[in-house]
Amino acid sequence: MTDTMLTWTQGVYAFDRKDYGAAVEHFSQVLAAEPGNLNCREYLARAQYHRASLGPAEQEARRILEVDPTNEYVQMLLARALERQGRHEEAAGVRRVLAALSGDARHAAGHRAFA
């Protein structure tokens, strides 16, 4: 097993244990070696979101969406990160994209920015 693979495995294990600080460290190390690893970048964004590092979570989500704009999960993560930062109008735009991608208007309906 390579060092990067071991670090990745440790990151997933930390994430599964809800040790998001350790997960961020491990995933950041993997991305230093493999900056194009979108799976790792998504885990990093999720870990940052869960530890309330909303700015970094938003930044990683936007990096992923530059490469994979149809990633519905990351669209939702970005919307939630923006909402938790009180940026509801910006989140509403992301939710509109998500509703269009998924065909599920519930992503937008009933949200306070649409009321």
C-alpha positions in Angstrom: 0.0 0.0 0.0 1.4 3.4 -1.0 1.7 6.2 1.5 -1.0 8.2 -0.3 -3.3 5.2 -0.2 -2.6 4.7 3.5 -3.3 8.4 4.2 -6.5 8.3 2.2 -7.7 5.2 4.2 -6.8 7.0 7.5 -8.8 10.0 6.3 -11.9 7.9 5.5 -11.6 6.1 8.8 -11.3 9.5 10.7 -14.3 10.8 8.7 -16.4 7.7 9.5 -15.5 8.2 13.2 -16.6 11.9 12.9 -13.1 13.0 13.7 -13.3 15.7 11.1 -10.2 17.6 12.2 -8.0 14.5 11.6 -9.9 13.8 8.3 -9.1 17.3 7.0 -5.4 16.7 7.8 -5.3 13.4 6.0 -7.3 14.5 3.0 -5.2 17.7 2.7 -2.1 15.5 2.6 -3.6 13.3 -0.2 -4.5 16.4 -2.2 -1.0 17.7 -1.9 0.1 14.6 -3.7 -2.9 14.2 -6.0 -4.5 17.6 -6.5 -6.9 16.3 -9.2 -8.5 13.7 -6.8 -12.1 14.9 -6.8 -13.2 12.1 -4.5 -10.7 13.2 -1.9 -11.6 16.8 -2.5 -15.3 16.0 -1.9 -14.5 14.2 1.4 -12.4 17.3 2.4 -15.3 19.6 1.7 -17.7 17.4 3.7 -15.3 17.2 6.6 -14.8 21.0 6.6 -18.5 21.5 6.5 -19.1 19.2 9.4 -16.5 20.9 11.5 -18.1 24.3 10.6 -15.2 25.5 8.6 -17.7 26.9 6.1 -15.4 29.2 4.1 -13.0 26.3 3.3 -15.9 24.0 2.6 -17.3 26.5 0.2 -14.0 26.9 -1.5 -13.5 23.2 -2.0 -17.1 22.8 -3.3 -16.5 25.5 -5.8 -13.3 23.8 -7.0 -15.1 20.6 -7.5 -17.9 22.3 -9.4 -15.4 23.9 -11.7 -14.5 20.4 -12.9 -17.8 18.6 -12.3 -20.7 21.2 -12.4 -23.4 18.5 -12.4 -22.4 17.0 -9.0 -25.7 17.3 -7.2 -24.3 16.4 -3.8 -21.6 19.1 -4.0 -24.2 21.6 -5.2 -26.3 20.9 -2.1 -23.2 21.1 0.1 -22.4 24.5 -1.4 -25.9 25.7 -0.9 -25.9 24.6 2.8 -22.5 26.1 3.4 -23.7 29.4 2.0 -27.0 29.3 4.1 -25.0 28.6 7.3 -23.0 31.7 6.5 -26.2 33.7 6.2 -25.8 34.1 2.4 -29.3 33.0 1.6 -29.7 34.9 -1.8 -26.5 33.3 -3.1 -27.6 29.9 -1.8 -30.9 30.4 -3.6 -29.1 30.6 -6.9 -27.2 27.4 -6.2 -30.5 25.7 -5.2 -32.0 26.8 -8.5 -29.2 25.1 -10.3 -29.6 22.0 -8.1 -33.4 21.9 -8.8 -32.7 22.1 -12.6 -30.0 19.4 -12.4 -32.0 17.0 -10.4 -35.5 17.8 -11.8 -36.6 18.0 -8.2 -38.2 21.4 -7.4 -38.2 20.5 -3.7 -34.6 21.7 -3.6 -36.0 25.2 -4.1 -39.6 25.1 -3.0 -40.3 26.2 0.5 -36.8 27.6 1.0 -36.8 31.0 2.8 -35.1 32.8 -0.1 -37.9 31.7 -2.4 -40.8 32.6 0.0 
